[in-house]
Amino acid sequence: MADIRPIRAIRPVRDIRPNRSTRTLRVGTSVAVMAAVVLAVLLVPPLVQLDEQAVDLARKLQSPSWAHPFGTDDVGRDLLLRCVYGLRVSLLVGVVAALAATLIGTAVGAVAGAFGGWTDRVLMRLVDTFSSVPHLLLGIFVVAMFRPGVWPVVVSVALTHWLSTARIVRSEILSLRSRPYVDAAISGGASRRRVAVRHLLPGVLPQAALAAVLMVPHAMWHESALSFLGLGLPAHQASLGNLVQSARGSLLAGDWWPTLFPGLLLIVPTLAIAGLAGAWRDRLAPRRRSELML
């Protein structure tokens, strides 16, 4: 007779999501970092009575000290002040470009999802066409048509980063179209335009806002890459990409601080924004976190 053994109960898989205390610590750290970044951008230039463009070859490449916490660069300029001005420019480019890209992506995704049919097919093929070209290559093509400056970089980032938002908004609208209240509005004689404005767009605004927040650090890195290649902001204007680019020779000579501090000011706000956006994403749609990743 076959040996019949009782089947052991299958243990449930442990939830790998961070617990509440870990999420609270992550959010608190992210808020503290972003508050420090905003205060530094607003308060350091008035408090530090130095000219960020003042050249003093007698104090070039001084290591960090009380007088110059971030040291000085290769022509004697205070690196702390240069980094703060560079962070200000990078944040401005990131926020404005993210908002512009979100508006474009939301408009395209909303029209495609609300109207469907050939409109949806044409717009999604347009999205696929733009997606087939690398963002950086397309951004270089856009900025090459203008003089170096802040606004060409903003236009470049906005025109190359709306694609993911368009896909997110379209998929969310397609999900909302199957809801009973939308069917009731259509049965009541509401036009497609009214249904889209009154019922569909309000439902996708949280996802669009989250996409904009997640796009800010991406836009900052895109601006830094263009400036590092010499195609973004003018070389004399402080930006994090320009600071890293100008510090290459100093790094080869063994002077680490001109490269370290601008790099940290790129990485730390990126991690802080990602932490805040992750908490918002978990609260907004805990079962569909991966859907909103850019």
C-alpha positions as CSV (number, residue, x, y, z in Angstrom):
1,M,0.0,0.0,0.0
2,A,1.4,3.4,-0.9
3,D,2.7,5.5,1.8
4,I,0.3,8.4,2.2
5,R,1.8,11.4,4.0
6,P,-0.1,14.5,5.0
7,I,0.5,17.5,2.8
8,R,2.2,20.3,4.7
9,A,0.6,23.6,4.6
10,I,2.3,26.0,2.3
11,R,3.7,28.9,4.2
12,P,2.8,32.3,2.8
13,V,5.6,34.2,1.1
14,R,6.9,36.9,3.3
15,D,6.1,40.4,2.1
16,I,9.3,41.9,0.9
17,R,8.0,45.5,1.0
18,P,9.6,47.7,3.6
19,N,7.8,48.0,6.9
20,R,6.2,51.2,8.2
21,S,9.2,52.3,10.2
22,T,11.5,51.9,7.3
23,R,9.2,53.9,5.0
24,T,9.0,56.6,7.6
25,L,12.8,56.8,8.0
26,R,13.1,56.9,4.2
27,V,10.6,59.7,3.8
28,G,12.0,61.7,6.7
29,T,15.5,61.4,5.3
30,S,14.3,62.5,1.9
31,V,12.4,65.4,3.3
32,A,15.4,66.6,5.3
33,V,17.8,66.3,2.3
34,M,15.4,68.3,0.0
35,A,14.9,70.9,2.7
36,A,18.7,71.3,3.1
37,V,19.0,71.5,-0.7
38,V,16.3,74.2,-1.0
39,L,17.8,76.2,2.0
40,A,21.3,76.0,0.5
41,V,20.1,77.3,-2.9
42,L,18.2,80.1,-1.2
43,L,20.5,81.1,1.6
44,V,24.1,80.3,0.7
45,P,24.5,83.0,-2.0
46,P,23.4,85.9,0.3
47,L,25.3,84.6,3.3
48,V,28.6,83.9,1.6
49,Q,29.9,87.3,0.6
50,L,31.9,86.1,-2.4
51,D,31.6,86.5,-6.1
52,E,31.2,83.1,-7.7
53,Q,33.0,84.4,-10.8
54,A,35.9,86.0,-8.9
55,V,39.3,84.6,-10.1
56,D,42.2,84.4,-7.7
57,L,45.1,82.3,-9.0
58,A,46.9,82.6,-5.7
59,R,44.4,80.3,-4.1
60,K,43.7,77.9,-6.9
61,L,43.0,74.3,-6.1
62,Q,43.0,74.7,-2.3
63,S,41.7,71.7,-0.5
64,P,38.5,72.0,1.6
65,S,38.9,74.2,4.7
66,W,36.9,76.5,7.0
67,A,37.3,79.4,4.6
68,H,36.3,77.3,1.6
69,P,34.3,74.2,2.8
70,F,34.3,72.7,-0.8
71,G,37.8,74.0,-1.6
72,T,38.6,76.1,-4.7
73,D,38.7,75.3,-8.4
74,D,41.5,75.6,-10.9
75,V,41.3,79.4,-11.1
76,G,40.7,80.0,-7.4
77,R,36.9,80.4,-7.3
78,D,35.0,79.2,-4.3
79,L,33.7,75.8,-5.1
80,L,30.8,75.8,-2.6
81,L,29.3,78.9,-4.1
82,R,29.9,77.6,-7.6
83,C,28.2,74.3,-6.7
84,V,25.2,76.1,-5.1
85,Y,24.7,78.2,-8.3
86,G,25.1,75.1,-10.4
87,L,22.5,73.2,-8.3
88,R,20.2,76.2,-8.7
89,V,20.5,76.1,-12.5
90,S,20.2,72.3,-12.7
91,L,17.0,72.3,-10.4
92,L,15.5,75.1,-12.6
93,V,16.1,73.1,-15.7
94,G,14.9,69.9,-14.2
95,V,11.6,71.3,-12.8
96,V,10.6,73.4,-15.8
97,A,11.6,70.7,-18.3
98,A,9.7,68.0,-16.3
99,L,6.6,70.1,-16.2
100,A,6.7,70.8,-19.9
101,A,7.3,67.1,-20.7
102,T,4.5,66.1,-18.4
103,L,2.1,68.5,-20.1
104,I,3.0,67.1,-23.6
105,G,2.8,63.5,-22.5
106,T,-0.5,64.0,-20.6
107,A,-2.0,65.7,-23.7
108,V,-0.9,63.0,-26.1
109,G,-1.8,60.1,-23.8
110,A,-5.2,61.6,-22.9
111,V,-6.2,62.1,-26.5
112,A,-5.0,58.7,-27.5
113,G,-6.8,56.9,-24.7
114,A,-10.0,58.9,-24.8
115,F,-10.7,58.9,-28.5
116,G,-9.1,55.5,-29.4
117,G,-9.4,54.1,-33.0
118,W,-7.1,55.6,-35.6
119,T,-6.2,58.5,-33.3
120,D,-4.8,56.1,-30.8
121,R,-2.9,54.2,-33.4
122,V,-1.3,57.2,-35.0
123,L,-0.3,58.8,-31.7
124,M,1.2,55.5,-30.3
125,R,3.2,55.0,-33.5
126,L,4.5,58.5,-33.0
127,V,5.5,57.6,-29.5
128,D,7.2,54.4,-30.7
129,T,9.1,56.4,-33.4
130,F,10.5,58.8,-30.9
131,S,11.3,56.0,-28.5
132,S,13.4,54.3,-31.1
133,V,15.9,57.2,-31.0
134,P,18.2,57.5,-27.9
135,H,17.2,60.5,-25.7
136,L,20.7,61.9,-25.6
137,L,21.2,61.8,-29.3
138,L,17.9,63.5,-30.0
139,G,18.6,66.0,-27.3
140,I,22.0,66.8,-28.9
141,F,20.2,67.4,-32.2
142,V,17.7,69.8,-30.6
143,V,20.3,71.9,-28.7
144,A,22.6,72.0,-31.8
145,M,19.9,74.2,-33.5
146,F,20.2,77.0,-30.9
147,R,22.9,78.9,-29.0
148,P,24.0,77.4,-25.7
149,G,21.7,78.5,-22.9
150,V,19.2,77.3,-20.3
151,W,16.1,77.4,-22.5
152,P,17.5,75.3,-25.4
153,V,18.3,72.6,-22.8
154,V,14.8,72.9,-21.3
155,V,13.3,72.4,-24.8
156,S,15.6,69.5,-25.5
157,V,14.6,67.7,-22.3
158,A,10.9,68.4,-22.7
159,L,10.8,67.1,-26.3
160,T,12.6,63.8,-25.4
161,H,11.1,62.9,-22.0
162,W,7.3,63.0,-22.6
163,L,7.0,59.5,-24.0
164,S,6.7,57.5,-20.7
165,T,4.1,59.9,-19.4
166,A,2.1,59.5,-22.6
167,R,2.1,55.7,-22.2
168,I,1.2,55.9,-18.5
169,V,-1.7,58.4,-19.1
170,R,-3.0,56.3,-22.0
171,S,-3.0,53.1,-20.1
172,E,-4.7,54.7,-17.1
173,I,-7.4,56.2,-19.3
174,L,-8.1,52.9,-21.0
175,S,-8.6,51.5,-17.5
176,L,-10.9,54.3,-16.5
177,R,-13.0,53.9,-19.7
178,S,-14.3,50.6,-18.4
179,R,-15.6,52.0,-15.1
180,P,-19.4,52.0,-14.6
181,Y,-19.6,55.8,-14.1
182,V,-18.0,56.4,-17.5
183,D,-20.5,54.0,-19.1
184,A,-23.3,55.8,-17.4
185,A,-22.1,59.2,-18.7
186,I,-21.8,57.9,-22.2
187,S,-25.3,56.3,-22.0
188,G,-26.6,59.7,-20.8
189,G,-25.5,61.3,-24.0
190,A,-22.2,62.9,-22.9
191,S,-19.8,63.6,-25.7
192,R,-16.3,62.2,-25.8
193,R,-14.8,65.5,-25.1
194,R,-17.0,66.0,-22.0
195,V,-16.3,62.5,-20.7
196,A,-12.5,63.1,-21.2
197,V,-12.5,66.5,-19.4
198,R,-15.0,65.7,-16.6
199,H,-14.3,62.0,-15.9
200,L,-11.0,60.8,-17.4
201,L,-8.5,63.6,-16.9
202,P,-9.2,64.0,-13.1
203,G,-8.4,60.3,-12.7
204,V,-5.0,60.5,-14.3
205,L,-3.8,63.7,-12.7
206,P,-2.2,61.9,-9.7
207,Q,-0.2,59.6,-12.0
208,A,0.8,62.5,-14.2
209,A,2.0,64.5,-11.2
210,L,4.0,61.6,-9.9
211,A,5.6,61.1,-13.4
212,A,6.6,64.8,-13.3
213,V,8.3,64.4,-9.9
214,L,10.2,61.3,-11.1
215,M,11.2,63.2,-14.2
216,V,13.0,66.0,-12.3
217,P,16.2,64.1,-11.5
218,H,16.2,62.5,-14.9
219,A,16.1,66.0,-16.5
220,M,18.9,67.2,-14.2
221,W,21.1,64.3,-15.3
222,H,20.2,65.0,-19.0
223,E,21.2,68.7,-18.6
224,S,24.4,67.7,-16.8
225,A,25.3,65.3,-19.7
226,L,24.7,67.9,-22.3
227,S,26.8,70.5,-20.4
228,F,29.5,67.9,-19.8
229,L,29.7,67.4,-23.6
230,G,29.9,71.1,-24.1
231,L,26.4,71.3,-25.7
232,G,24.4,72.6,-22.8
233,L,25.0,75.8,-20.9
234,P,27.9,78.2,-21.7
235,A,31.2,77.1,-20.1
236,H,31.4,80.3,-17.9
237,Q,27.9,79.6,-16.4
238,A,27.8,77.4,-13.3
239,S,26.0,74.2,-13.7
240,L,26.7,70.8,-12.2
241,G,27.6,69.4,-15.7
242,N,29.9,72.3,-16.4
243,L,31.6,71.9,-13.0
244,V,32.3,68.2,-13.5
245,Q,33.5,68.8,-17.0
246,S,36.0,71.6,-15.9
247,A,37.3,69.4,-13.1
248,R,38.5,66.5,-15.3
249,G,42.1,67.9,-15.5
250,S,42.2,68.4,-11.7
251,L,41.1,64.9,-11.1
252,L,43.9,63.5,-13.2
253,A,46.3,65.6,-11.1
254,G,45.0,64.1,-7.9
255,D,42.7,66.9,-6.8
256,W,39.5,65.1,-5.9
257,W,37.3,67.8,-4.5
258,P,36.4,69.7,-7.7
259,T,34.8,66.5,-9.0
260,L,33.4,65.0,-5.8
261,F,31.2,67.8,-4.6
262,P,29.3,68.6,-7.9
263,G,28.8,64.8,-8.3
264,L,27.4,64.5,-4.8
265,L,25.0,67.4,-5.5
266,L,23.7,65.4,-8.5
267,I,23.4,62.1,-6.7
268,V,22.0,63.2,-3.3
269,P,18.9,65.1,-4.6
270,T,18.2,62.3,-7.0
271,L,18.1,59.8,-4.2
272,A,15.9,62.1,-2.1
273,I,13.4,62.8,-4.9
274,A,13.3,59.1,-5.6
275,G,12.6,58.3,-2.0
276,L,9.7,60.8,-1.8
277,A,8.3,59.7,-5.1
278,G,8.5,56.0,-4.0
279,A,6.5,56.8,-0.9
280,W,3.9,58.7,-2.9
281,R,3.8,55.8,-5.5
282,D,3.2,53.3,-2.7
283,R,0.4,55.4,-1.2
284,L,-1.2,56.1,-4.6
285,A,-1.2,52.6,-6.1
286,P,0.5,50.0,-3.9
287,R,-0.4,47.2,-6.2
288,R,1.0,48.8,-9.4
289,R,4.3,50.3,-8.4
290,S,6.3,49.1,-11.4
291,E,3.7,50.6,-13.8
292,L,4.8,54.2,-12.9
293,M,8.5,53.7,-13.2
294,L,10.2,56.0,-15.8
